[in-house]
Amino acid sequence: MVISNYMFEIITNLAKRLHMKHKTVGIIFNESKSKAKEYSIAITKWLSAKNIKVKQISAHLTKNPNIDFIISLGGDGTMLRASRIASGFAIPIMGVNLGTLGFLTDTDTNEVYESLEGVFKNGIHCQERIMLDIEFQSNRKIIKTTALNDCVIRSVYDGRLASIDSFINGNFLCNYKGDGIVISTPTGSTAYSLAISGPIVYPTLSIFIINPISPHTLTHRPMIVSSENILEFASSENSKKHDLVVSIDGQENYTLKKNQKVKIKLHPKPAKFIKTHKNCYFETLKTKLNWGV
């Protein structure tokens, strides 16, 4: 039997509606903001009225919560946290901006319900962003984590020169002397890396940016390499005063002792951002960075 395009569309839309009835949505919000908590309660009630289950997502999530997507209520910091939480499970994230810049979020509070209706009606459409897969030893513990924006390596002591050896696929690249280095994803290219004159990179590309912070050698410039490479970094000095700090998305900080390396590679599962608008990335740049103003 041949199904017409019209009938096919009806069947597809019906399947979507039936599927959405069994949706389970997670919510993560910035608990330090009363506004975020209020919106969390309001959105939970709205979803529950539509027979959609809601789970509060903890920052200490270790097991698959079996949810269809996460609503992130806050600013870019909440989106970064949500991305790391969801990184092991490839859960899509819908960002609702309650902060100031909201570069990573796609929806504002005045359109959150309309955006959710669009997701329930039309299904989940995502844009994938690569993440860093980071491993190192800190205080006798093996740390395995991820970063959406960047991994920053600098001296434990503010103002002290950091001397960092860098390797690509086991081959020595160079020694960076300065305030440190930023290893960034394309998503993070508009964060710390941009502040230290790094390039703006289209967010869906699969590359790493290695950007020195205030290098003492003028020829040390930002470098872009394929995400197929494995990067390693370590202090080139062998005394306690040259210990390093490893900062993950500016939210998690660890001490790196002498003779220990930070290993960075491509995380196998990308972050998935739910797109509720048709605005292109360049419109976001102009709006959020005030280009042409």
Secondary structure as UniProt FT lines:
FT   HELIX           5..20
FT   TURN            21..22
FT   STRAND          24..29
FT   TURN            31..32
FT   HELIX           34..49
FT   TURN            50..51
FT   STRAND          53..56
FT   TURN            59..60
FT   STRAND          69..74
FT   HELIX           76..86
FT   TURN            87..90
FT   STRAND          92..97
FT   STRAND          107..108
FT   HELIX           109..111
FT   HELIX           112..122
FT   STRAND          126..129
FT   STRAND          132..138
FT   TURN            139..140
FT   STRAND          141..147
FT   STRAND          150..155
FT   TURN            158..159
FT   STRAND          162..168
FT   TURN            169..170
FT   STRAND          171..178
FT   STRAND          180..184
FT   HELIX           187..190
FT   HELIX           192..195
FT   TURN            196..197
FT   TURN            203..204
FT   STRAND          207..213
FT   TURN            218..219
FT   STRAND          223..226
FT   TURN            227..228
FT   STRAND          231..235
FT   HELIX           240..242
FT   STRAND          244..248
FT   TURN            249..251
FT   STRAND          252..256
FT   TURN            258..259
FT   STRAND          261..266
FT   STRAND          271..274
FT   HELIX           281..288
FT   TURN            289..292
//
